[in-house]
Amino acid sequence: MISAAPDTRLADLLAEQGIRLKSYREGPQPQRARCPKCDGGRDKEDSLVVTIDIGSKGAVWHCHRGKCGWTDAAIIGEPRERVVKFARRPTPVRPPPEIPQAEQQRTDRLYDFFRSRGISRGTVDKFGCFLTTRFFDRKGEHHQGIYPAIAFPYRFNGEVVNRKYRSPHKQLAQEKDPLHTLFNIDAVMDDDHVVWCEGEIDCMAIDEAGWPQVVSLKDGAPAEARKEDDPRRESDRRYQALATHAERLEKIQKFYLACDMDGPGLILREELARRLGRNRCWIVNWPDDCKDANEVLMKHGVDAVSTAIMEAKPYPIEGIQEVNGDSLDAYLEREAPRTLTTGISSLDQILKLPSEGRLIIVTGMPNAGKSQFLMALMMHLIYREDRRFLVFSPEMQPWEEFCVQCAQILIGKPPRRSAGWVEGDPLMSREERRAAGDWLQERLRFLASDSEDVAPTLEWILERGTEAALRLGITDLVIDPWNEIEHQRNGMTETDYTGRALQKGKAFAYRHGCNLWIAVHPTKMRPPSPGEEIKAPGAYDINGSANFANKSDLGLTIHTPHDVTQVLLWKSRFRRWGRKNSTVDLNFSFVTGRYRSSDDAVQEFGLDAWDASP
């Protein structure tokens, strides 16, 4: 850590390190800059992520280029143990201000605007739209200021909880800190179906075509389509309305996804299908000359909008699939699903992790480090790949102890004196453990059963996993270990039951695009003969059934015969995930809870200066 005198300017202190920022104000949102150590590599990218500390008295930074990884911190005044950042906390919901009826103008100008878009006066009145004035921030060519605006009221249980505003220049605004709701949610009166589109005017166009149960998110689709290999996931804030209406949405039998036919619209469609459950989703394709519902209404009329919805195709999950030249060509035009790194260079040489919802089996002898390895891998995936985990781990009760170990990996310091700790080495401070807990709040959740007599069943876990995928956007579900589940075989053989249970798990994983991780114990191994090494259990050594080997998409063994941890990849359904029967040796640190390659001098996870947001 670099320190300077109290009268030093933060900008000057960072400039001495070659770091120049656009702003030096405090805030939880990191800034990007060119790394002075590696100059952004060949592509000259802004790879250095810098976060300003509370009070603008310090900063931390980390270069995200793998060949650089420069990490350090600077502080003005007395050196502290670390520059601690802060996580975003929930913002209180504010009711929207009242707008007197006299200021809600419903003039010919309003109705003419919607008439030009094919929307009738009756539909405008049904949705409660009106003209008013609104302050808009500067956007594009248009300066900030007060402009005429169309107001779109958001109602929930009959009350106006938010309003969206649209200026003549297509500037958009809404009320400050509103309740996260879906536009037109009160129109959903039965459980048969809901049409899902991308904006308020599209909602009105679909209603005009005779489909009144239509909704949209208040923030629409992402502003731009991200590249396939961009590790960041869309912020959960965009989808918080799904949590508000979770109980209502869980009862809907069919969702028609009628999003825009452009890059952002397709990204939104895929994320909605993942969260809502692909088995309940039907894909609406608009005519080739139209991007969205309102354009179809304007060019082809209400019948074309209704026909496109009625001809929606079920999301391709199960059953007979039609194959033709167009479908095969379209499949090959898409890039293969993105793979995830492990955070350890030598392990990445033999293993890449799937991202699209697969069954991953991890086995190993008792006390070989299965849970610890999973935890370290989990923290890397949360931090570097922005994954969201739901964990069922009854052996790690209380769950707070699990969190403590996660914080240890993130901070790189033990919370208390323990194995491997040397007198004089730093321990985790109170600020650090609170900051780690706040940071993990929206990224890591736990499953705990209240029953004292009966252990949870797989069905119980998957039901809550389905709910968490909808409400929380989880991307990974961990069951550690398998034998802690109540297995109700109901007369089936162990082999038949295991096969059926794993099939349910795979269906859940694929339906929600959520990886399912299961830690399982091997059967009792034959003790080694004198002079022999303890054998690492393989795929068919798992206790219970060979179905663990046959049905898994990815299979790992964690083996620690001595001081070195061995990771063996014994199953890889697709070659893009790794080389079958490959092994790598890792070193484990009891002090940090992290793993690193045995020939690496630097810890690969690189989380010593972790940010408040990845």
N, C-alpha and C positions, 0 to 999 in steps of 0.2 A: 504494500500500500504506500502511496506517495502522499506526503503531508506538506503543508505550507503554512506560513504565518497567517494569523487571523485577518490581516488587512489585504490579503491577496485576493484578486478577482478570480472566480472560477474559470472564466474564459481564458485568462492568462495562464492559469495552472494547466488547463487542458492543451492550450496551444504549445506549451513546452514539450508535451508528449506528441505533438503533431496532429492533435484532434481538433477539428473545427466544426461547430454545430450551427444550425440555423437559429436555435433558441436555447437559452440557458435557464429557462424557468423550470421549477420543479414539476413533477407529474409522474403518474404511473405508466404513461405510454412511452416506451423507449424510442429513441431516435436512431436513424442510420447515418453512417458517415463512411468515407473511404479510410480503410485501415492503413496507418502510416507504416506498419511493419511489412505488410505484403503488398500494399498498393492495390488491393482488390483483385490480385491475380491477373490472368491474361484478359479476362472480361472487364476489368476495372470496375467491379461491382462494389456497391456500398455494403460491405460485409461486416462492418463494425457496428454492434448494437450498444448504445450508450443510454443509461438511465440516470437522471438527475435525482439526487437524494432530497429528502424533506428539508426545506429551508434553503435550497440551492447552495448548500455548503459542501457538497461532495458529489461524486459520480462513480459509477462502476461501468465497465465495458467488457465486451467479449467479441472476438472475431469468429464468425461462423464458418470461415473457410477451413476445411479439414487440415490443410497443409500449414495453416498458421495457428489459429486457436489462441491468439494473444488475449490474456485476461489480466486485468488489474483494476485498481481503484485509486481514487484521489480524494483527499479530505482537507478542508481548510480549518485550521485551528488544531486543537489537541487531537492526536491520533486516537481513533476508537478501534474497537476490536474488529468491526466491519461496517461497511455502509449498508444499512438495512433499508430495503424498500418496502413498499406497502402494496397490498392487494386491493382491488376494487371491492367496496362493500355495497350491499343492496341500497338503491336509492328509494326513498319513500315515494309512494304513488301520490300524485296530486290530482284532485278532481279538476276538470277543465273549467275555466271561467264562464260565467253566464254571458250569453249574448242576447240582449233584448230583442224581442220580436221585431221591433221597429228597425233594427239594424240587419235583420235577416231578409234581404231583398230577393223576391221571386218575380223578376221582371221578364219581359220578352227577350232581353239580352241573354238571360240564363237559359231559357227554353230553346232559343235559337241555337246556342252553342251545342246543346245535346241533340237537337233535331238534326244538325249537320253531321252528327255521328250516328244517326239512326235510332236514337233513344227518345221515346215518347214523353210527353208531359206527365202522363200518369206514372211512369216509372221514376221520373225525377222527384215527383211528390212522394212516392212510396219510400224512396231512400232518404228523404228529408234534406236534399241539397239546397243550398241557397248562396246568394252573392253577399260578400262583405269586403272589408279591407284588412290587410295583414302585412306586417313587417317581414321582409325576406332578406336573408343574408345575400351577399354578393355571390353570384354564380355565373361563370362564363363571361359573356359580353355585357351582362346586365348588372348594374350597380345595386348595392343594398338600398333598401328603402321601403316605403309603404306603397303597395300596389293593390288593385282590385283582385279578388280571389274567389274561387268557388270553394265552398266548405262542404266536406263529406263527413257527416256525423257517424261516429262509431258508437253503437248502442249495445249494451249488455244488460240483460234482464230489464229491458225497458228504459234504462238510464243512459244518458250520453256520457261516455267515459273518455272520449278522445275525439278530436277532429283533425282531418287532413285538409290542407289548403293547397290550391294550385293557382299560380298566377298566370296571366296571359303569356308569359315567357317560359312556361312549363317549370318554373321554380316550385319546389315542394317544401312544405313545412307542416309541423303538427304541434300539438300542445306539449308543454314541458312536463316530463316525468309522468306520462299517462299510464294507466293500467294496460298491460300487454294483452290486447284482445284481437280477434279476427273481425274484419269488416263484414257486416251482415250476418253475424253469428246468430242473432235472434230469429232469423228466418229458417233456421234448421229445426224443423218441428217433428220430424220422424227419423227413424234409424235406417231407412232404406239406402240413401245415398247422400253424398255431398260432392258438388263440383268445386274444384280448387283452381283458381286462376291467379293472375299476378298483380292486379291493381283494381282500384275502385271502378273505373270506367268499364273495364272488362267484366267485372261483376254485374254491372247494370246492363251491359249488352247481353250477357247470358241469361239474366232474368227476363229481359225483353223477348228472348227466344223461347220462353216458357219453362225455364229451369230456375225456380226461385231459391232453391237450397244451394246457394253458391257463396263462397267466402274467399278472402285473400288476406295475406299477411300485411301488416301496416307498413313494413319496410320493403315489401316486394322482393325482387330477386337481387343477388349481389350486383354491385355496380359494374363489374367487369368479370369476364370469365377468366379464371385462373388456369395456369398450365397444369397438365395432368400430374407433373412431378412436384408441384408445389406442396410441401408437407403441411401447410397450415389448413385447418378446417374452417369453414364459415363460423363466425362467432355465434354462440348460443343465444345471444341477445336477439338475433333476428327471429328465433323460433320460440321465444318465451311464451307466446300466445298459446302454443300447444300445451304447455303446462297449465295455463289458466283454464283451458277448456278440456283438459285431459279426460275427465269422467264422461263428458258428452261425446268426445271423439272416439273413445274406446268402444262405444255402442254402435257406431256406424258400420254398416256392412260393406259398403262400396264407396271408394273415392275415385272420382274422375279427375285426373290431373291434366288440366287444360292450360298449362303454362305457355309462355311465349316460345316461339320456335326460333330462338337464338341461343348464343352461348350461355348467358346468365340464366335464361329460362330453363335450359336443359339441366344446368347445375342445380337449380332450385327443385326441379322435378325429381331428380335422383335423390336429393337429400330428404324431400318429403316422403318419397316411397320408402326410404330406409327407416325413417322414424315412425311412419304410420303403419308399416307392415306391407311388404310388397304383395302379399297374398290378397290384400284388400284393394289394390290399386289398379285402375284401368287408364291407359295412356290415350289421350286425345291428340290427334294429329290434324292440324288445320290445313286447308288447301295450300298448294305450293306457292301461290302468289300472295299469301297472307301470313303475317307474323303472329297475330293475336286475335282474340275473340271479337274485339270491336272492329278490326279491319275486315274480318269476314262479314260482320253485320253490314258494314258500309258498302262493301263490294258485291255481296251475294245475297244478303237478306237473312231474315230470321230462320228460314228453313235450312239454310246451309249451316248455321251455327248449331241448330238442334241435331241435324244429321251427323255432323262431325262428332258430337258427344255420344249419340246412339251407336255410332260405328267404332267407338273406342275399343282398343285391344287390351285384353288382360295382360298385366305385367308378366313377362315370361318367367315363371317360377317352376311350375310342375305340369305334368300331363304331356300330351302330344304336342310337339312343336313343328311348325311348318318350315320347311327348308326350300329356299329358291335362290336364284342368282343374286337378287338384290340383297337378301338378308345375309348371305355369306359374304358378299362384297362389303356390306356395311360393317359386318363384324371385323373383317380383316383391316378395314380402314381405321378402326379404333385402336389406340395403343393398349398394350397389355396392362392389366391392373397394376397399380403402383406397388412396389415393395418397400418395406420399412427397414431401417438399419437397426442393429443391435447396440450400437455405441461402442463396440470393441473392435478394433481394426482386424485382428486376426480371426475373430469369430465371423465378421462380415465377409471374409474370404470364402467361407463354406456355407454361410446361412444368410438369407434375406427373409424377412417375415412378411406374410401376406397381409393385405389391408382390407380385403373385400368380404370377410365373414367366413372363417374356416375353423375346423376342429383341430386343435393343437393339443397333443398329449405329451406330458412331461413325466418321466419316471426316474427312479433312482432308489438306492438302498436307503433305509432310515438314517437320518442325520447326515446324508450326503450333501445337503444344501439345496434341495429342490425349491423350497419356499423362499430361501434367501436369494437364489438366482432369479426366480420369478419376480421378486420384489425389486431387485436392481434393474431388471429388464423393464419392468413396469414403469419405474421412475424415469428411465431414459425415454420410453415411448410417450409418456405424458409430457415430458419437458421438450424433447426435440421434435416429436411427431404430432404433438397436440392431440393425443388420444384421451379418451374418457373411460375410466375403469369402474366396474361394479364388482366387488369381491365378496365371496362366501368363503370364509376361512375360520371355522370354529376352533381349530387348534391354536389360533393366534389370539384368543380371547384374553383380556378384554381388547376390543378393537382399537382402543387408544394406544395400546402397546404396538400394534401394527403401524399406526400413524407415526409413533416415535421413531421406529426404524426407517420409515419412509423419509422423515425429516432428516435423519442422520445421513442418508444417501444424498439428499438434496444439498444440505449445508456442507457436508464433508467433515463434520466433527461429531464426536459422540455426545449424547445428552448428559451422560454421567460417567463416572469412573467404571471401566469394564475391562474385559479381556483385551490385551494389546495396548491399552492406554498407558502412557509413560508420564510420570510426574513432571509437570511443567508444560505438557501439551495442552492446547486450548480445548475447552469444552463449549458446547453450544450455549449461547447466551439466551436470556429470557426473550429479548427482542427477536432473536433469530428463530426460536421455536414458535413464537406467536406469528411471525411473518410467514414461516413455512406452513403453519396450520391454515392461515388465511388463504395462502396461495393454492393449497390443495383442496380448499372447500368445494369448488365447482368442478374439480377434476377427478376426485376419488370418493366413491361411496361404498358402504358396506351393507351386507345382508345379515340380519340377525333374527333368529326365530325366538318367539316368546314362549314356545312350548317347552315344558320341563320334562315331559314324558316321552314325546315322539320327536325324532329328528326330522328335519325338513326333507321332503321328497324332491326329486328332480323336477317334477311338474310345478311344485311350489316355487322353486328357484327360477325356472324359465318363465313363469307367469310374471314374476316381479322383474325379470330381465326385460320382458316385452314392455312392461309399463315404464321402466327406466329408459328404454330406447326412445319411447314416445316423449316422455316428460323431460328427460335429462340429456338425451342425445348420446348415450353411452356407445362406445365403439368396441369395448372388450368386456367379457364376463369371465371371471376366474372362479373355479371350484377347486379348493385346496383343503383337504384331499377328497377323493371320490368316496372313500369308505365311510366318511362322516355323513353321507346322505342315507336316508331311510329308503332302502330298495325294496319295493313291494312287488314281488315276483308273481304273485297270484297263480301259482301252479306252474309257471314257466321254468324251464331249466335256466341255469345261470347264464349259459351261452346265449340262449334265445332272448332272455331279458336284457342282457348287456347290449346285444345287437339292436334291439328295439329302442332302448334308452339312448344309445349313441345316435341313432337315426333321428330321434326327436331333437337332440342337441344340434345336429348338423342342419336340420330344417330351420331351427331358430336362428342359427348363425347366418345362413344364407338369406333368409327372409329379411333380416334386419341389417345385413352387412356388418355383423358384430362378431368378432373373433371369440370363440369359446375355448378357454384354456382349462384343461383338467389335469391335475396332479394325481398320479396313481402310484400305489406301492407295487413292487414286484412280488411274486410268490416267494416263498422261503427258499433261499438259494443254498446250494450244496456248499458246505464249508471247504475252504481251499486246503489242499494237501500241504504238508510242511514244505516251505520254500516256494510255494506258488503265490502269485498275486491274486488278490480278490478280484473276481471277474465282474465286469460291468454288466448289469442286466440289460437285455435287449428287448426287442419288440414282443417276442413270444414268451418272455419271462414275466410279463405283467400278470398280476393276480386277478383271476376272474374269467378272462376269456381272450381268445385270439382276436376278437372283434376290435380290441383296442389297436391292434396292429393293422387290421384290414380296413377299418372305417376311418381312421385318422387321416387328415390331410398333411399334417406335419408331425413328426415324432422325434423327441429328444430324450436322451439319458444324461442325468447329472451324476457324475461319479467322482468321489474323492477318496481314493485309497490311501493317499498320504497327505502331503501339504498342498499339492496342486489339484485344482478342480478340473476334471475333464468333461467336455461337452461333446456328446456323440450324436450325430444326426443320422437316425436309422430309417426315417421315412420322409420323403419329399415328393408329393404327388406331381408337382410340376418342376421342371428343371430350373425355372427362373428363381425358385426359392433356395436351391442349394444342391450340393453333391451328396448323395446318399452314402452312408458308411464313412463319412468324414469325421475327424476328431480334432479338437483344438484344446490346448492346455491354458488355463487361466489361473491367476493369483487372486486370492480374496483377502481384503483388508478388514479385520475385525473392528478397526477404529472408525472407518468411514462406511462400511457395509457395501463397498463397491468392488467390482472385478476389473482386472486389466489383463492384457496379454502378458504372458510370462517374459517376453523379450522387449516389452515397452517400458521406458523409464517414466512416462507421464501417464497419469490416470486418464482413461479414454472418455469418461463421461463428461468431464470438464464442467461440473456444476458448482464450482467453488464460489462463483460470482453470479449465481442464478438470478434471473430477472423476475419481476412481478408478473409478467406475462410472457409466454414463449415467443 
